[in-house]
Amino acid sequence: MAVSADLGDVLESFVTRLVASGRYHSKSEVLREGVRLIQEREARLAALDASIARGLADADAGRVKPSSEVFDRLEAKLAAKTDHT
């Protein structure tokens, strides 16, 4: 399926410069790379949203620990890690 896109002058110029530099072989290649990057970002955002939802569900269900306990455990891990290096 062919897609036509109006990028505007600034983005069109940028894409043209990328192709002219030899970094990409065509404008289509630049646009495909851009869409792939957006797909990756959207997947990361979806994973983050799912993690937040799990965390909120845990908090709503009372599955929480005091922050002091969590920070003490993290500080101990960090101290142990720096002692071994």
C-alpha positions as CSV (number, residue, x, y, z in Angstrom):
1,M,0.0,0.0,0.0
2,A,1.5,3.3,-1.0
3,V,1.4,6.1,1.5
4,S,1.7,9.8,0.8
5,A,2.6,12.2,3.6
6,D,3.0,15.9,3.8
7,L,5.9,16.4,6.1
8,G,6.1,20.2,5.9
9,D,9.1,22.1,4.7
10,V,11.4,21.5,7.8
11,L,10.9,17.7,8.0
12,E,11.0,17.3,4.2
13,S,14.3,19.2,4.1
14,F,15.7,17.0,6.9
15,V,14.7,13.8,5.2
16,T,16.2,15.1,1.9
17,R,19.5,15.8,3.7
18,L,19.6,12.4,5.3
19,V,19.2,10.8,1.9
20,A,21.7,13.1,0.3
21,S,24.3,12.3,3.0
22,G,24.1,8.6,2.0
23,R,22.9,7.6,5.5
24,Y,19.7,6.4,3.9
25,H,19.0,5.2,0.3
26,S,15.6,6.8,-0.1
27,K,13.0,8.9,1.6
28,S,10.9,5.8,2.1
29,E,13.7,4.2,4.0
30,V,13.9,7.2,6.3
31,L,10.1,7.1,6.9
32,R,10.1,3.4,7.6
33,E,12.9,3.8,10.2
34,G,10.8,6.6,11.8
35,V,7.7,4.4,12.0
36,R,9.8,1.6,13.4
37,L,11.1,3.9,16.1
38,I,7.5,5.0,16.9
39,Q,6.5,1.3,17.2
40,E,9.3,0.6,19.6
41,R,8.4,3.7,21.7
42,E,4.7,2.7,21.8
43,A,5.6,-0.8,22.9
44,R,7.7,0.6,25.7
45,L,4.9,3.0,26.8
46,A,2.4,0.1,26.7
47,A,4.7,-2.0,29.0
48,L,5.1,1.0,31.3
49,D,1.3,1.5,31.4
50,A,0.9,-2.2,32.3
51,S,3.5,-1.9,35.0
52,I,1.8,1.1,36.5
53,A,-1.6,-0.6,36.4
54,R,-0.1,-3.6,38.2
55,G,1.5,-1.4,40.8
56,L,-1.8,0.5,41.4
57,A,-3.7,-2.8,41.6
58,D,-1.2,-4.0,44.2
59,A,-1.5,-0.8,46.2
60,D,-5.3,-1.0,46.0
61,A,-5.1,-4.6,47.3
62,G,-2.9,-3.6,50.1
63,R,0.2,-5.4,48.8
64,V,2.6,-2.7,49.8
65,K,5.7,-2.3,51.9
66,P,6.8,0.8,53.9
67,S,9.2,2.9,51.8
68,S,11.8,2.8,54.6
69,E,12.0,-1.0,54.2
70,V,12.4,-0.8,50.5
71,F,15.1,1.9,50.7
72,D,17.0,0.0,53.4
73,R,17.0,-3.1,51.2
74,L,18.2,-1.0,48.2
75,E,20.9,0.7,50.2
76,A,22.1,-2.7,51.5
77,K,22.2,-4.1,47.9
78,L,24.2,-1.0,46.7
79,A,26.6,-1.3,49.6
80,A,27.2,-5.0,48.9
81,K,27.7,-4.2,45.2
82,T,30.3,-1.5,45.9
83,D,32.1,-3.6,48.4
84,H,32.7,-6.3,45.7
85,T,34.1,-3.9,43.1
